[in-house]
Every structure is written in structure tokens, then in C-alpha cells.
Amino acid sequence: MNYAALIPLFPLVGFLITGLFGKKLKSEKLVGTIASAAILASFAIAVSVFMGLMARPAEERSVVVPIYSWIATGSFSVDIAYQFDQLSILFTLIITGIGFLIHVYSIGYMHGDKSFPRFFAYLNLFVFMMLNLVLSSNFLLTFLGWEGVGLASYLLIGFWYDRKFDGTNITWTGDAAKKAFIVNRIGDFGVLIAMFMLFNLFGTLDYSTINAMAPQRFVVGDTAVTIITLLLFLGCTGKSAQIPLGVWLPDAMAGPTPVSALIHAATMVTSGIFLIARTNVLFALSPTTMTVVTIIGIATALIAGTIGIVQNDIKKVLAYSTVSQLGFMFVALGVGAFTAGVFHVMTHAFFKALLFLGSGSVIHGMHEEQDIQKMGGLKKYMPVTYKTFLIGTLAISGIFPLSGFFSKDEILWFAWLNGSPLLWGIGAVAAFCTAFYMWRLTTLTFHGEERFDHHHVHPHESPASMTVPLIILAVLSAVGGFLGIPHVFHMPNLLEGWLEPIFAKAMAILPQHHGEHTTLEFTLMAVSTVIAVSGILLARNIYKNGTDVAASIASRFSGLHKLLWNKYWVDEIYQMAIVSPIFMISRDFLWKVVDVILIDGLINGSARAVGAGGNILRRMQSGVAQNYALLMMLGIIVLIAIAVMPMLR
């Protein structure tokens, strides 16, 4: 199993080669092949590790591979060590498998870009950091990966740093990258404080030790574990774009489309889900935190879903969709359905990566146009892109038997069973919004009349390097749900069986709801399917002939439309209540008063005082020998006086 440590090594090697020698290679194909091969090699080893774990008994499927002793001082010691178990290998397969497809796709998408090698170097760096995050056996190495993906996402979002981007208080893509970086630092502060508290309580940052000791150290509802888990969840709201730190993700669409597919669909934004899943015992010990996770998740799912209804940028629709779907995952975690949350991570990775890459294919074929109001009728020009995008749309809408149906309905079922009918109802409304805005997006992009300028825009299908990954992801989006078939179908739930040892201790702590619910569960499935179909049909009827009907509805409900169009003014509120006051305090007090007057005044005043003293002392250096002799005599007299005075006493 020691060879498993090569999984994060290959992307690091790919990063060094493409980053240091990419321009010297002078071949896009060679650079793309090296970067993609690094991820493919990691995926191949991950598959081998997965097969090895499957061959072991369930209780022996957790293997820690130490690399070397990282920090050892006093009672504090941390190793660079990777933990291979059912949870980490699942995330590793998602990261490397979908990551490889996105790398291949990027070879065609980024063709001709002046910074082609730099882009692939950043992609490899991101995958390396993400693998450290999910494979780490301790909090500190996870935090290294946590910060690393933040850095890599900053570099990738701002990759086209010289391009303008339309966002709230944002002018350049670099501004969007800084926004993502800074907002995430707020959440990272929470994770850091939680780590300090955990080490203070347990004397270690090792996951296995903490999860084993936590039930003995804490009682359910203990104040300390509640504070720790709330701090960890603060970090999760940053990385996974939840209220109140989710404002960065829509503006992160400033980066190239493959970045959106890799970071904002399959990997970084699911870091928060992974962290809660990895520390599930701690969260199970805090009902307060679980309630907070549920409320934040369902609120985010609904708010982001309603905003997505009115967006016109093809990538921003998918961005708000991502935020909404992440909300569903947190709802699952909050009600104790850890497996359902991880299941939705997997299916979402399939269909959201497909949708983002499909949108990139549209943008590529439309010569960088992203406004869906300027598209229409593209299915005849881009048949492969259209068919695969349609599968992704149906999957995310929750249409049977595609993957999104199984994972979304599993979450809604547990929201009813472990939560309340109200929680299920809000989730169903958010699911309706999902079906509506995704079919609106599909209709305005691929159906209806052609609304683009035929003289300047000539739509065309993307090359095979871009369409083949779309086809593979479409297949996964169609069949991936069968890995987690609900028990109500009387078929084995493979994913639940695989992850059961990971969540067993947490499930033993959480209250369980037993009983026969077959009729109720099938009824709720049917209702949610009707809701999804209703959303699709409503969007089709409104947008099948363009945007005229939608415009009349928007004018009739202008107040609501304005609220959604301005995204509930969250960015503006943050700007007015937080950013501007901090900026003004920093400029007018911390800089002009503390820095210029106090600190610079002290330093410059000290320099002036020394200069003034020097001017006075300089006058003693007159060059007259008699004066020097007099000073020497005075000095001798002083020294004699100092020596004699004790004797006179």
C-alpha cells in the first residue's frame, strides 16, 4: 500500500515540469499531455488502491501511510501521512477521474492561449493540494491542502488578469480572485481556531485519535464540542460557498470555464462536505451545530435557487446552481444523512462538471459569448454538446432514472424523516427552482429562434478533445445514481454499504427513526418528480418563443424581479456594512493616524532627535587642542571622584 503515496506526487511533478519548463517545451500538445498524464497516473493508482481496499474486510479498510515526521517539538508532533479509507478513496477517485477529463478538455479549450503552460501548471497544483486535503490523516496536513486549494483557486480565477469582468464592485478578473481569496480567509480563521482547541483538548490533531476519543471526552451537546464544530462549519461555509460566505463563488466565474468545472463543481467547493464527513463524530455530538448546518444549508439552497432563475450569463446560472446544490448537501449532513450528502457530492460532480464543460463548449463555439439571451437554436450547430447538456439538465433536475433523481430524493427523504415536513417543503421548492432555471438555460441556449448576429458569430461544434469528456460525463450522469439506490427499491445500496464503517460511530450517537415508510417514501418521490417536471414544463412554456413572455412577467412582478436580479443586495449590504467601513477605518485612522502620525512620527521624531543631539555634540569637535585637553582633564577628575567617593564614606 506504500505506493499509494504516489497519488499526490504525480500532480506535484506535473506542476513542476509544466511550471518550470512549459514554455521551453514550445508545444501545447506536449504540455497538455504531461499535465493530463500526471492526473491519469494518480487516477490509475487510486483505482488500484480502491481495489485493494475492497479485497480487505470492512473493519480493515483504513490504512495510514506515513511519509515522514513533519513537526516534532515537545508534546506536539505531526506527520506527513495519508489515510486511505472508504471516504478518502471515494473523493480521490472523483478528484482524479473528473480532473483528468477536465485536463483533456482544457487542451482544446485553451488552445492558442499565450499562457497555456501556466494554466496547466496551476491545474496540477490545484489537484495536488486537493489530494492532500482529502488524503491527510490529520487536521494540519488537511489545513495545508485547504490553504493550498485557496491559493490555487486564486491563481486560476485570476488567470486572465488583464480581462474585465462584470461583478459587484469588481472591474477586473483579478478583483474576483482577490474576493474569493479574502472571503475564504474568514472561514479559514475558524478552522484554525478549532484546530487549536482540539489540540488543547486531545493533545493531537490525528483524525482517528480524535474521533475515537471524542465520545468519551464529550457528552452530547457539550459546549466545547459545539464551539469547535461551529468554527469548523464557519470554514465550510467559506470553501463551500454557503451563507454568509458564499458571495465569492458567482464572481469566481471570471476564470476560464475548465476552472469552474474543476473547482466549482467537483472539488474545492465540496471541501466543506468532506471536512464534516471526516469529523462526523464531533458533529453528531453537537445537536446545535447540526441544526445550524441544516438551516444554513436549506436557506442557501432556496436563496441561490431563486437567484439562478433570473441570471443571463450561462456560467452564472450554473454558479448559483452549484451554491444551491451545495446547500442540499449540507441539509443532508445536518439531518444526519452523511451518506446521502456524500452521494450527492458524487452525482453532482458528474452532472455539474458536464454542465460547466458544456457551457464552455457553447462559449467556445459562440466566440466567447456568454449571454444566453444572445443565443438560441444552437442544437443543430452543436449536436454533441446539446445532447450531453440535455442529459446533465435532466440529471440535476432530478428526473428518473438519472443520477440526480436518486441523490436528490434521498436528501429530501431524510429531510422529512429526520427533519420535518417544512424542511422537505422548502427543499422541494428549491428543487422546483433547479428544474426551472436549468430548463430555461437549455431552452434559451439550444432551442427556439436564433438570436445571435450571423454576420459575426458562426456557431460550431467543439473538437473531440472537448466533446469526448462531455460524452463520458454524460454517461456517468446517467448511470451514477445506481450506486446509491434507496432501500425502498429493495436493491443493495452499494455506496451506503461502502461508507457504513466511516459513519457508524456518528450514527450510533444520533437519534434513529425506525419503521416501515415504503408508501410515504414512494409518495414523496412521486411528488418531487411532479414538482421537477412542473418546473421543466413551466420554463418551456415561458421561454419556447424567446424572452417576451418572461419580460412581461418580470414587469408585472417588478419588485420581486428586482430583488432576485440584484441577488437580494447581499453584496451591496456587505460592501456598505463591512467592506466600506473597514476600508475607511484602514485609510483614515490606521493609515493616516496610526501609521503616518504615530508610527512614522515616532520613527521620524527619533531620527530628528538624534540629529539634533548630533548637532549639539558636533560643536564640541572644534579642532582646538586646548579644548580637547580641558575635556580630558575634566574626564580624569570625574573618574577620580568616582573612585574616591566610596572611601570618604
Secondary structure, DSSP 4 states (H G I P E B T S, - for coil): -GGGGHHHHHHHHHHHHHHHHHHHH--HHHHHHHHHHHHHHHHHHHHHHHHHHHTS-GGG--EEEEEEEEEEETTEEEEEEEEESHHHHHHHHHHHHHHHHHHHHHHHHTTT-TTHHHHHHHHHHHHHHHHHHHHBSBHHHHHHHHHHHHHHHHHHHTTTTTSEEEETTEEEHHHHHHHHHHHHHHHHHHHHHHHHHHHHHHS--BHHHHHHHHHHH--TT-HHHHHHHHHHHHHHHHHTT-TTSTTHHHHGGGS-HHHHHIIIIISGGGHHHHHHHHTHHHHHT-HHHHHHHHHHHHHHHHHHHHHHTT--BHHHHHHHHHHHHHHHHHHHHHTT-HHHHHHHHHHHHHHHHHHHHHHHHHHHHTTT--BGGG---GGGT-HHHHHHHHHHHHHHHT-TTSHHHHHHHHHHHHIIIII-HHHHHHHHHHHHHHHHHHHHHHHHHHSSS--S-TTT----PPPHHHHHHHHHHHHHHHHGGGGG--GGGTS--HHHHHHHHHHHHHHHHS----S--HHHHHHHHHHHHHHHHHHHHHHHHHHTT-SHHHHHHHHHTHHHHHHHHTGGGHHHHHIIIIIHHHHHHIIIIIIIIIIIIIIHHHHHHHHHHHHHHHHHHHTT----HHHHHHHHHHHHHHHHHHHHHHHH-
